[in-house]
Amino acid sequence: MSQKPLLELKSVSKNFGAVQALYKVDFRVFPGEVMALVGDNGAGKSTLIKGIAGIHTFNDGEVQFDGKPVSITSPRDSAALGIEVVYQDLALADNLDVVNNMFLGREKTTSFGTLDELSMESEALATLESLSVTTIRSVRQAVAGLSGGQRQAIAVAKAVMWNSKLVILDEPTAALGVAQTRQVLNLVRRLADRGLGVILISHNLHDVFEVADRVTVLRLGQDVGEHFVKETTQQKLVEAITAGELTHVPGMQEA
Amino acid sequence: MSNETETKQLKANAKPEEPTTFVAYIQRWFMRVRAGDLGSLPIILGLIVIAAIFGTLSEGIFFRERNFVNLLLQTSGVAAIAIGVVFVLLIAEIDLSVGFVSAVGGVIMTLLLRESHTDWPWWAAVGAALLAVLVIGLIHGIIITKASVPSFVVTLAGLLAWSGVVLILTTEFSTAGTIVIQDDIILGVANSYLPTNWSWIVFALIVAGYAIYELTQMNSMRQRNLASKPVSVIVAQVLSLAILAGATVWYANLDRGVPTSAVIVVIFAGIWTFVASRTKFGRYVYAVGGNPEAARRAGINVDGIRIACFMISSFMAGIGGIILASRLRSVDTNTGGNSLELNAIAAAVIGGTSLFGGTGKVTNAILGALIIASVDNGMGLMGWPSGVKFVVNGCVLLAAVLIDSISRRNRSASGLA
């Protein structure tokens, strides 16, 4: 991990009116690593992610991408940088097939301006193949007929298809069974092995220990620790999540 | 598991799903039907049942060439409107105003054509009428999207308001409430027929176009090593189209011929099928109907798509209004009435377009309109009182929706949709 971080947040803060959602958070992701983001409900995980994705902007602090300071003010900005977010609800259209979902909003067209279904199908197959997604039997079946794990795989494949550099996964295993969770975690690992930076939000420490390289713990809007997964234990993480030391007590006026 | 074996598995898994032989194709079709994916099967069976019933009751009059051509004429107007309704149903909205919007289109065209007053050429009158209905669709769409008022309410208000406009225009500009169309070309829309040789040329173009499209599609899929339909299936599909269309043309030619209005409807069905299935816009319509949030996040202008669908609905209503006006050779205070909008919506729904958005086909709306027209036509032949007609029409619509909802339940049980 000697190279420079792919994404670096320096002391970012976000408040919604009187509510301080994030306070001076530092956060780094390197290319080729899975960075887990853990914390209790209301710890600010979603706020942090939305800031990176451009859904809202941080009030304070600096964001660097690939070593350069950037300003992300809209989802379009983050997409242009190569940041893709797979939200928990996946946002797939059930009535469309796998190919159509993967290309939704970025369809390929022929020189006549009509949809180029064939090259989209080839490319979708190639992407799924490169991610070793083996469980989808036909890319021309409607997404409605797929299992939770398969849908997650489609959403991830959709996110990595656009030369993305950083993929953010919001609770990708929350609704999955044992076997499907395994498949998705394997997929997450493969993304990092391809050199992408991955941010994995999870409530499930078991998943974190299985797939992540490092983990950042948020508590009440502040980062209370960044650990190498190999050098920490579930016990320590739980302590950090529930009782990590805060530099700033919420509700107290700053001096 | 190593990457290589997984890749092999993907190939082994991905390909056999698409059947490669004729028999396998038929088997899969049967499987899908049993799983509840009925396609256009219920409509075709429904048409056969309706034809059998009225054929027997009318002692064969229903099947006569003359009645067959009448049936095509009766179908055209409603079919044109139903094609537009499909687009609003696809985005999970509804347009109750289409009946009277079609009447507004017909009345404006007829008024502009009057020789004693404006005496516009037919194309200018048609253009003005279509422009007017497009603006109506735009107004509906903007109110529905920008003010977030349910389409049900906005178009119900439209139904009332536009029926009033029709009444005002027809009583204002005529003494008896009836305005006669004098333009030969417009009269010809629903009162002229393709000459026999032309009807066969159109037939040949349609069948050849379909065959060429399917074959080139198969060819490029094979070149890219994607699963494609076997040749035998394509041959069977082209043959069934040829037989069905050929029988229609031949039988219509025994009487007056294929009505011009039917050709107009087929052309529009072709255009809108192309738009729905081969363009980005069409893809976005289905996406907005399936999951508006997903569409929004994919960067699709959801409101723009919605507004465009209401404009398509109004536009096709205008086309239908022109066909209906031509058929009656006039417009009057009653134009657009007789629950025309409900017939058009029923045609789209009977054609398999879901009221919940996201699924449906433009062409099936024509089959739906054919069912509505057949029932109307049959009951007309039998001279049944209008009370009975309404009851029967209601039952037909209910039956169609019941079949849809039962097959949907089977589909979700077998994971198809």
Interface residues (C-beta under 8 A of the other chain):
Chain A: P75 R76 Y87 D89 A91 L92 A93 D94 N95 L96 N100 N101 L104 G105 R106 E107 T109 G113 T114 L115 L118 S119 E121 S122 L125 L128 E129 S132 V133 T134 T135 I136 R137 S138 V139 R140 Q141 A142 A144 G145
Chain B: M1 N3 E6 T7 Q9 L10 N13 A14 E17 E18 S220 M221 R224 L226 A227 R278 T279 K280 R283 Y286 A287 G289 G290 N291 E293 A294 A295 R297 A298 G299 I300 G357 G358 T359 S412 G415 L416 A417
